[in-house]
């Protein structure tokens, strides 16, 4: 089932190339303009150059060098105003750091793996 969303610019960050490709494909199929990068460091550089370019951010939690929580904390320190942020994690990784961050920032949502395309789209609509 394809739930069409309004086209939006979404930045997707995941070090797993296959996951990055699948999420990007699902979003594009539903009308989004997607920029996909394999690391938080690359995403920070993009956001530094284009701070208001994206309406949503989807990031994996478990990444080398900088995990999803650390990445979001860096974004917030830099003054990012991305209206919707989704952090993707396995149920095992859904820890207090993620829960605390969600309590601190209302625009932050979590999506646990495995998830369906409909769940991905729905969390962006909420």
Secondary structure by P-SEA (a helix, b strand, c coil): ccccccbbbbbbbbccaaaaaaaaaaaaaaccbbbbbccaaaaaaaaaaccccccbbbbbcccccccaaaaaaaaaaacccccbbbbbbccccccaaaaaaaaacccbbbbcccccaaaaaaaaac
